[in-house]
Amino acid sequence: MEEEKLKLTIEQLRQQLCQMVKEKGFSDPSVVALSQELDIYIVEYQKRHTEVKTWNM
């Protein structure tokens, strides 16, 4: 997934998550599942930026 699409996906999922939390609370299974999906994309983003910094040292 390209950089801009990854950032857009993270932002969209974050907004969805905020809305779901307002409607269902933190412990609803669908909220937890979406949070876990968002985590996967955030970790991917962080890995890419860690690799870039490592290569630039």
A tleap script that builds the chain and sets N, CA, C and O, in Angstrom:
source leaprc.protein.ff14SB
mol = sequence {
  NMET GLU GLU GLU LYS LEU LYS LEU THR ILE
  GLU GLN LEU ARG GLN GLN LEU CYS GLN MET
  VAL LYS GLU LYS GLY PHE SER ASP PRO SER
  VAL VAL ALA LEU SER GLN GLU LEU ASP ILE
  TYR ILE VAL GLU TYR GLN LYS ARG HIE THR
  GLU VAL LYS THR TRP ASN CMET
}
set mol.1.N position { 0.857 -1.181 0.000 }
set mol.1.CA position { 0.000 0.000 0.000 }
set mol.1.C position { 0.896 1.234 0.000 }
set mol.1.O position { 1.840 1.329 0.784 }
set mol.2.N position { 0.592 2.165 -0.878 }
set mol.2.CA position { 1.414 3.362 -0.958 }
set mol.2.C position { 1.183 4.274 0.257 }
set mol.2.O position { 0.168 4.179 0.947 }
set mol.3.N position { 2.140 5.142 0.488 }
set mol.3.CA position { 2.181 6.001 1.681 }
set mol.3.C position { 0.908 6.826 1.883 }
set mol.3.O position { 0.331 6.821 2.971 }
set mol.4.N position { 0.473 7.527 0.848 }
set mol.4.CA position { -0.705 8.399 0.994 }
set mol.4.C position { -1.969 7.595 1.261 }
set mol.4.O position { -2.812 8.002 2.059 }
set mol.5.N position { -2.099 6.455 0.594 }
set mol.5.CA position { -3.272 5.607 0.815 }
set mol.5.C position { -3.257 5.046 2.235 }
set mol.5.O position { -4.304 4.948 2.875 }
set mol.6.N position { -2.100 4.686 2.719 }
set mol.6.CA position { -1.974 4.178 4.084 }
set mol.6.C position { -2.393 5.245 5.092 }
set mol.6.O position { -3.143 4.959 6.025 }
set mol.7.N position { -1.914 6.465 4.909 }
set mol.7.CA position { -2.283 7.555 5.821 }
set mol.7.C position { -3.783 7.845 5.760 }
set mol.7.O position { -4.412 8.099 6.787 }
set mol.8.N position { -4.346 7.806 4.568 }
set mol.8.CA position { -5.781 8.043 4.409 }
set mol.8.C position { -6.593 6.934 5.089 }
set mol.8.O position { -7.591 7.209 5.755 }
set mol.9.N position { -6.167 5.706 4.919 }
set mol.9.CA position { -6.849 4.583 5.561 }
set mol.9.C position { -6.816 4.719 7.072 }
set mol.9.O position { -7.826 4.497 7.739 }
set mol.10.N position { -5.668 5.081 7.616 }
set mol.10.CA position { -5.539 5.277 9.066 }
set mol.10.C position { -6.497 6.363 9.537 }
set mol.10.O position { -7.183 6.190 10.544 }
set mol.11.N position { -6.546 7.462 8.828 }
set mol.11.CA position { -7.418 8.569 9.231 }
set mol.11.C position { -8.893 8.171 9.149 }
set mol.11.O position { -9.676 8.501 10.040 }
set mol.12.N position { -9.265 7.476 8.099 }
set mol.12.CA position { -10.659 7.047 7.959 }
set mol.12.C position { -11.057 6.073 9.060 }
set mol.12.O position { -12.139 6.191 9.635 }
set mol.13.N position { -10.194 5.120 9.351 }
set mol.13.CA position { -10.484 4.159 10.413 }
set mol.13.C position { -10.533 4.847 11.776 }
set mol.13.O position { -11.355 4.493 12.621 }
set mol.14.N position { -9.666 5.817 11.988 }
set mol.14.CA position { -9.666 6.549 13.252 }
set mol.14.C position { -10.988 7.286 13.449 }
set mol.14.O position { -11.553 7.282 14.543 }
set mol.15.N position { -11.470 7.911 12.395 }
set mol.15.CA position { -12.747 8.624 12.484 }
set mol.15.C position { -13.900 7.656 12.732 }
set mol.15.O position { -14.788 7.941 13.536 }
set mol.16.N position { -13.889 6.522 12.050 }
set mol.16.CA position { -14.915 5.503 12.269 }
set mol.16.C position { -14.894 5.020 13.708 }
set mol.16.O position { -15.938 4.859 14.341 }
set mol.17.N position { -13.689 4.792 14.215 }
set mol.17.CA position { -13.534 4.300 15.578 }
set mol.17.C position { -14.075 5.305 16.582 }
set mol.17.O position { -14.782 4.923 17.515 }
set mol.18.N position { -13.761 6.556 16.411 }
set mol.18.CA position { -14.270 7.593 17.323 }
set mol.18.C position { -15.792 7.608 17.331 }
set mol.18.O position { -16.410 7.716 18.390 }
set mol.19.N position { -16.394 7.500 16.158 }
set mol.19.CA position { -17.853 7.501 16.060 }
set mol.19.C position { -18.450 6.261 16.727 }
set mol.19.O position { -19.442 6.355 17.449 }
set mol.20.N position { -17.848 5.115 16.484 }
set mol.20.CA position { -18.352 3.876 17.071 }
set mol.20.C position { -18.249 3.895 18.580 }
set mol.20.O position { -19.148 3.406 19.265 }
set mol.21.N position { -17.178 4.446 19.112 }
set mol.21.CA position { -17.010 4.531 20.564 }
set mol.21.C position { -18.123 5.381 21.171 }
set mol.21.O position { -18.667 5.040 22.222 }
set mol.22.N position { -18.460 6.492 20.504 }
set mol.22.CA position { -19.545 7.349 20.991 }
set mol.22.C position { -20.875 6.597 21.021 }
set mol.22.O position { -21.678 6.781 21.936 }
set mol.23.N position { -21.101 5.758 20.028 }
set mol.23.CA position { -22.368 5.049 19.901 }
set mol.23.C position { -22.445 3.773 20.750 }
set mol.23.O position { -23.496 3.454 21.306 }
set mol.24.N position { -21.323 3.047 20.844 }
set mol.24.CA position { -21.363 1.712 21.439 }
set mol.24.C position { -20.508 1.535 22.680 }
set mol.24.O position { -20.662 0.544 23.393 }
set mol.25.N position { -19.607 2.478 22.957 }
set mol.25.CA position { -18.704 2.323 24.090 }
set mol.25.C position { -17.432 1.585 23.700 }
set mol.25.O position { -17.307 1.068 22.589 }
set mol.26.N position { -16.501 1.549 24.628 }
set mol.26.CA position { -15.181 0.981 24.343 }
set mol.26.C position { -15.145 -0.544 24.282 }
set mol.26.O position { -14.290 -1.110 23.601 }
set mol.27.N position { -16.045 -1.208 24.974 }
set mol.27.CA position { -15.926 -2.665 25.097 }
set mol.27.C position { -16.782 -3.447 24.105 }
set mol.27.O position { -16.779 -4.678 24.137 }
set mol.28.N position { -17.506 -2.772 23.232 }
set mol.28.CA position { -18.302 -3.468 22.227 }
set mol.28.C position { -17.364 -4.239 21.293 }
set mol.28.O position { -16.338 -3.706 20.871 }
set mol.29.N position { -17.708 -5.485 20.970 }
set mol.29.CA position { -16.822 -6.295 20.110 }
set mol.29.C position { -16.502 -5.653 18.757 }
set mol.29.O position { -15.387 -5.803 18.257 }
set mol.30.N position { -17.448 -4.950 18.165 }
set mol.30.CA position { -17.169 -4.309 16.872 }
set mol.30.C position { -16.179 -3.154 17.027 }
set mol.30.O position { -15.401 -2.884 16.112 }
set mol.31.N position { -16.198 -2.475 18.161 }
set mol.31.CA position { -15.251 -1.394 18.441 }
set mol.31.C position { -13.855 -1.978 18.633 }
set mol.31.O position { -12.869 -1.451 18.115 }
set mol.32.N position { -13.790 -3.066 19.380 }
set mol.32.CA position { -12.501 -3.727 19.612 }
set mol.32.C position { -11.922 -4.226 18.292 }
set mol.32.O position { -10.726 -4.076 18.044 }
set mol.33.N position { -12.755 -4.816 17.449 }
set mol.33.CA position { -12.286 -5.331 16.159 }
set mol.33.C position { -11.758 -4.201 15.265 }
set mol.33.O position { -10.717 -4.347 14.625 }
set mol.34.N position { -12.470 -3.096 15.224 }
set mol.34.CA position { -12.016 -1.969 14.413 }
set mol.34.C position { -10.721 -1.383 14.975 }
set mol.34.O position { -9.831 -0.993 14.219 }
set mol.35.N position { -10.624 -1.323 16.282 }
set mol.35.CA position { -9.403 -0.825 16.913 }
set mol.35.C position { -8.206 -1.710 16.552 }
set mol.35.O position { -7.114 -1.209 16.283 }
set mol.36.N position { -8.418 -3.007 16.549 }
set mol.36.CA position { -7.346 -3.934 16.190 }
set mol.36.C position { -6.952 -3.784 14.724 }
set mol.36.O position { -5.773 -3.870 14.381 }
set mol.37.N position { -7.940 -3.561 13.862 }
set mol.37.CA position { -7.637 -3.330 12.444 }
set mol.37.C position { -6.819 -2.048 12.279 }
set mol.37.O position { -5.841 -2.022 11.531 }
set mol.38.N position { -7.216 -1.004 12.970 }
set mol.38.CA position { -6.479 0.256 12.924 }
set mol.38.C position { -5.050 0.064 13.417 }
set mol.38.O position { -4.112 0.619 12.844 }
set mol.39.N position { -4.884 -0.714 14.468 }
set mol.39.CA position { -3.546 -0.992 15.009 }
set mol.39.C position { -2.624 -1.591 13.940 }
set mol.39.O position { -1.446 -1.243 13.862 }
set mol.40.N position { -3.166 -2.483 13.128 }
set mol.40.CA position { -2.363 -3.129 12.083 }
set mol.40.C position { -1.807 -2.081 11.111 }
set mol.40.O position { -0.633 -2.122 10.745 }
set mol.41.N position { -2.660 -1.151 10.702 }
set mol.41.CA position { -2.216 -0.110 9.771 }
set mol.41.C position { -1.226 0.855 10.431 }
set mol.41.O position { -0.273 1.301 9.792 }
set mol.42.N position { -1.448 1.171 11.687 }
set mol.42.CA position { -0.536 2.072 12.395 }
set mol.42.C position { 0.843 1.425 12.537 }
set mol.42.O position { 1.867 2.079 12.338 }
set mol.43.N position { 0.859 0.152 12.878 }
set mol.43.CA position { 2.141 -0.560 13.001 }
set mol.43.C position { 2.862 -0.583 11.658 }
set mol.43.O position { 4.076 -0.388 11.608 }
set mol.44.N position { 2.137 -0.816 10.577 }
set mol.44.CA position { 2.749 -0.803 9.234 }
set mol.44.C position { 3.352 0.569 8.936 }
set mol.44.O position { 4.468 0.662 8.426 }
set mol.45.N position { 2.623 1.621 9.252 }
set mol.45.CA position { 3.111 2.986 9.043 }
set mol.45.C position { 4.384 3.224 9.860 }
set mol.45.O position { 5.363 3.774 9.354 }
set mol.46.N position { 4.359 2.806 11.122 }
set mol.46.CA position { 5.529 2.999 11.990 }
set mol.46.C position { 6.731 2.205 11.488 }
set mol.46.O position { 7.858 2.697 11.533 }
set mol.47.N position { 6.505 0.992 11.017 }
set mol.47.CA position { 7.605 0.184 10.480 }
set mol.47.C position { 8.267 0.886 9.302 }
set mol.47.O position { 9.494 0.933 9.205 }
set mol.48.N position { 7.457 1.425 8.419 }
set mol.48.CA position { 8.005 2.109 7.252 }
set mol.48.C position { 8.843 3.315 7.647 }
set mol.48.O position { 9.894 3.565 7.057 }
set mol.49.N position { 8.390 4.049 8.626 }
set mol.49.CA position { 9.129 5.240 9.028 }
set mol.49.C position { 10.365 4.888 9.849 }
set mol.49.O position { 11.358 5.614 9.813 }
set mol.50.N position { 10.314 3.808 10.568 }
set mol.50.CA position { 11.498 3.352 11.304 }
set mol.50.C position { 12.558 2.885 10.315 }
set mol.50.O position { 13.742 3.171 10.491 }
set mol.51.N position { 12.138 2.165 9.274 }
set mol.51.CA position { 13.084 1.695 8.254 }
set mol.51.C position { 13.732 2.865 7.535 }
set mol.51.O position { 14.933 2.831 7.268 }
set mol.52.N position { 12.972 3.893 7.219 }
set mol.52.CA position { 13.512 5.071 6.532 }
set mol.52.C position { 14.538 5.759 7.412 }
set mol.52.O position { 15.602 6.140 6.925 }
set mol.53.N position { 14.250 5.928 8.685 }
set mol.53.CA position { 15.186 6.576 9.594 }
set mol.53.C position { 16.445 5.741 9.761 }
set mol.53.O position { 17.545 6.286 9.841 }
set mol.54.N position { 16.292 4.422 9.815 }
set mol.54.CA position { 17.454 3.539 9.967 }
set mol.54.C position { 18.368 3.651 8.749 }
set mol.54.O position { 19.590 3.700 8.894 }
set mol.55.N position { 17.792 3.692 7.564 }
set mol.55.CA position { 18.588 3.785 6.347 }
set mol.55.C position { 19.268 5.137 6.211 }
set mol.55.O position { 20.317 5.237 5.575 }
set mol.56.N position { 18.692 6.170 6.794 }
set mol.56.CA position { 19.259 7.516 6.680 }
set mol.56.C position { 20.344 7.801 7.717 }
set mol.56.O position { 20.943 8.876 7.689 }
set mol.57.N position { 20.606 6.885 8.609 }
set mol.57.CA position { 21.598 7.137 9.664 }
set mol.57.C position { 22.991 6.928 9.161 }
set mol.57.O position { 23.951 7.095 9.913 }
savepdb mol mol.pdb
quit
